[in-house]
Amino acid sequence: MNTPKLFIPGPTEVLPEVLAEMSHPMVTHRNKTASELQRRISNNLRRVLLTKNEILLSTSSGTGFMEGAVRSTTAKRAAIFSVGAFGKKWYKIAQGNGVPSDIFESELGQPTTPEMVDAALATGKYDTICVTHNETSTGIQNPVEEIAELLKSKYPEVVWCVDAVSSAAGSKIETDKLGIDCLVTSTQKALALPPGMAVCAISQKAYERTATVKNRGCYFDLRDIYDVIQKKDYQYTNTPCVSIMFAMDKQLQHILQEGVEHRFERHEKMAEYVRNWAREYFAIFPNEKYLSKTLTVVTNTRNLNIGDLNKALIERGMLIGNGYGDLKDKTFRIAHMGELTLDDCRAVTESILDICGIK
């Protein structure tokens, strides 16, 4: 198919050789080969996510493990911090599962600050917090390093759940150093895989908390998944998507061959290039102290028709993202994640200028 190169916040480009792995003949998911595959994936994900914690996999979008995290670890009440659409999703998930929770929202384009977290936790009402690491609707990357210091010094008993769906494997997240208890991501963004699998790195503290939670659900019960893979040598509670696992195994080998640090550096360079371009010809929407490393949200200062722009870009084999929700047409989004390169970023930005007649 003649499909455009994707500069949207997911799904992202997938290497042909990785896609080809999904045509692997079916195998039973209850044999030694499947266990070895799943164990190898988990071990390699630990290297990418900079953690020694156990890795859980689920055949679902990242939302599935967001649900599992907040439902499985909240024994008392969850404080949910939102910097855009996906922080609000945490809250919707908690409410839909009957998890007692409150939402603390930042103005669009502004981060969740340690002061906000401190003010909420000082009430003593909350035993779990949920934070979005990277918000694709606003282009914010939250200051998780500063939040980590607060939690370590004042609230070590609080379980910390982080949505890293759009940043893990593109932005350096030192999971263990930060003390993140449930780091959730999924396959279709910076990991550069097809959609369909979710990942959760779960700490021992979070696992122990699950024992105090009565109604953890079924499919996304983190404790049950954890226990089964320990007892059954990396077998899963429900049938996993083995086809995506074959692709995941191949892609993780590719990431490690590139070098995890080199991958982070490549994302940094792409981000800096697109930011500089946006500053010169448009404006950057979010607070510049807290910019995403995997996409840039650009303020549409020239009142471009983003739909028409994308039609013209598609003819050139490219696709960018319109603004999300209330920011539609007021902003546009250029993702620079996964297997995209600096040359790709140059090509799409130069095409935008050429299409729009901007000198």
N, C-alpha and C positions, 0 to 999 in steps of 0.2 A: 504494500500500500504506500501511496505517496503522502506520508504524514509529516507534519511540521516538527521541527526540533522544538522541544518544550522548555520554555523559560517561565513556567508557571510554578506555583508553590506545591507541586505534586499533582499527579505522578510525574516522575522525572525520566530522563533518558536512561535506557538500560542497554548495556553492551550486547551486541548480537550473540556473542559466545555464551553470555549468561542466560539470555532468553532461550538459547538452544538447549540448555540443560533441562528446561521444563518439558522437553519431548522425551526425556529418559523413560524407558519402559516402567510401568507400575511395579512396585514391590509391596509386599505386605509391610504394614507399619508396626507389626508386632514381632519382628525378628531381630537378629543380631545386627544385620546390615543397617536397619533403621536406627537402632540404638547408637551405633558408631557414628552415623551421620549426624544425629541430633546432639550427641556429646561433642563432636568436633565443631559444630556450629556454635554451641554454647561456649566452648573454650575460646574460640576465635572472637566471638562477640565480647568476651571479657577484655580482650586486648584492645578492642576498638573503643569500648566504653570505660576503660581504665578502672576496672573493678575486679575484686576477687569474689564478689557476691554471686549467689546462684542466679542463673539466667532461666527465665520461664518463657515459653513460646506459646502462642495461641493463633489458631486460624481465625483471624478477625482483623478488623482495622485497629488502629491504636486506641480508639474509643473503648474497645472491649476491655483492655487492661487499665484504662483510666477508671472504668466502672469497677473492675476488680480491685484496684488499689484503694479507692475511697471507701468502697463497701467492706472490704476485708480488713481494713486497718483502723476504722473509726469506731472506737468503743463508746466514746462520749459525744463529741461534736467536732465537726470539721470546719476550719476557717479556710475559705476559698478566695484566692486573690486573682483578680481578673484585670488584664490589660487589653482586652478585646474579645473577639467572638469565641475564642477557644477557652479562655478563662470562664466565660459564661457557660460553656459546655460542661466544664467540671461541675458547676452549680446545678445545671439541669440534670446531670447524671445523679448527683447526690439526692436531689429532691425526688427524682423518679424512682429511686431505690429506697426511699424512706429513711435516708441517712440524715440525722440532724445536722444542719449546716447553716452558715451565714456567708454572704459574699461581700467582699471588699473591693470596690472597683476604682481603678485609676482613670483619669481623663485619657481619652484616646491619644496615643502618641507619647504617653508618660509611663514610667515603670512602676513596678511594685517595689517600694523602698523598705529597707530594714526597719525604719521608723514605723511604717504601717503594720508590719508583722509584729513588732514589739508591742505596739498599742493593743493589738488584738489578743496576743498571747498573755499579756499582763493581766487580763481579766480572769484567767484561770479556767475559762469555759471550754477550751479546745485541747484535744489530744492529738489532732492530725491537722496538717496544713497542706494545701494543694497550690502549687505555683506553676505557671506556664514559663518554661525557659525561653522559648522563642515564639513570638506571636506573629503569624503570617498576615493577619489582617491589618496590623499597624506597623510592622517592621521593627518591633522592640525586642531586644534580648535583655532579659531581666538580670540584675546584678546578683546572681546566685552566690558569688563568692562572699559578698557582704552579708547576705542573708544567712549563709552558712556560719559565719563567725558569730552572729547573734544567737543562732540556735545552739551552737556548741557551748557558748558561755552562759546562757541564761535558761535555755529550754531543752536540755539534752533528752528529756523523756518524750518529747513530741515527735511523732512520726511525720517525716517529710516526703511528700509525693510530688514528683516533678514530671510534667509533660514535656518531653524532649523529642516529640514526634518530628518536628521540622528542623531539628538542629543536630541530633546525635549522628556522628560520623562525618559531620561537616564543621561543627564548632567543637572545640576541645572542652569536654566536660569531665572533670576529674571526680568521678562518682564517689569513690571511697574517701578521697581527701576532703571533699565537701561534706560528706556525711549524709548523702541522699539515701533515703530508705527504700523508695520505690521509684526507679527511673523508667519511664515508659517511652517507648518509641515504636515505629512501624517501618515497614519495608520500602514504601514507595517514595520516600523523599531523599535525604542525603545518603542513605544506604544504597540508593539507585537500583532498586529491585521492583518487580511488579507488585501491585497492591495485594494484600491478602493475609499478611502475617504481622502479628504484634509481638513486641519484646518487652519483658520487664526484668530489670535487675533488682532483686529484692534482698535487703539486708537481714541479718539475724534478728535485729531489733523489731523490724516490721513483721517477720515471721512469728516471733514470740507474741507480738500484739494480736495477731489473728486468732490466737487461742482464746482470747477474751471477748471475741465478737461472735455473737450467736448466729446471726442471719447473714452469712457471707455469700448467699446465692449458691449457684451450682456450677455453671459453665465457667465463670470467671472467679471461682473461689481460689485465691492464691495459695492458701494453705494446702488444699487438696492437690493442686497441681504440683506444688513443691514436694509433698509427701510421696506422690506417685513416682515422680522421676527419681527420687532417692531410693525407693523400694524396688523399682522395676528397671533400674539401669537405663535411665533416660527414655523411658516409654511415657506416653502422655495419656491423660485421663480420657480424652476424646480423640477421634481420628484427625490427625494433622494433615495439612496440605503438603504432601510429600513432594509434589512437583515444585512448589516454591522453595522447599527446603533444598532440593538439588541445586536450584539457582542460587540460593543463599550461600550454600557451601562454596560454590564457584566464585561468587562475588566477594565473599570475605577473604578468600585466597588472593583475589586481585587487589583488594584494599591493603592487605598485609604486604604484598609485593611492592605496591606503591610506597608503603611506609605510612603509618598512622600520622606521625608528625608532619610528613610531607603533604599528606592529604589536608590536614588542618591549614598548613601554610598556603596551599593552593586556593583554598576557600577564602582565606584572608586576602590574598592578592586579587581575586575576582571581586570580592566585596569592595575593596578600596577603589578599584578601577570604576565600578558602576557608581559608587558614591560620588567620586570626583566628577564623573560625567553628569550626574544628576544635579550637583551643585552648580555646574557651569551653565547648564541649559534649562534647568527647571528649579526644583528645590526638593530637599529631603523632608518627608513628612514628620517622622518621629523626633523626639529629643535626641540630639546627636551624641549625647554621652552614652546612649544605650542602644546602639545599632546592631541589628541582626547581621550575622556573618553568612547567612544562607539566602537572603533575599533583600532587596531594597524597595521600600515603598516611596514612590516619587509623587510629589504634589503636582497636579496637572495645572501648572501656572499659565499655560498657553491655551487652556480650554480646548484641548484636542478632543475629537470624537474618538474615543478609545475603540469602539466597535469598528469604525471605518479603518482605524490604524491597524487593528488586528487582521482585518480582511486583506489589507495590502501586505502585511507581514506574512500571512499564510501563503500568499502567492510567491513569496521569497523563501518559503520553507521554514518559517519561525512562528512562534506563538508566545505572547506575554499575557500576564494576568491583569484584568481590570481591578479596580478597587473593590474591597469587600464590604457588603452591607451598606451602612451610611456613607462609606467612603467611595462607593461606586461612582465612576466618572470624575470624581474629585481627585482621585489618585490613580496610579497604575503601578503594577508590581512586576519587577524583573527578578526572577529567581536565578541564583548562581550557586547551584548545589549539585551534589552527586558527581556525575562524570563530565559535566560541562567544563570548559577550559577558558583561559583568558582570551584566546582567539575567538571563541564563541561569544563571549561578552562584547568584544570589539565589534563583531559582525552584527549583533542585534542592535546595539546602540547606534552604530553608524547607519544602519538601515532605517531606524526611527527618524534620525535627522534628515536623511535623504527623502524619505516618503513625505515628511512634513515640510520640506523646503527650508529647514533651519540651517543657517550658516554659522 
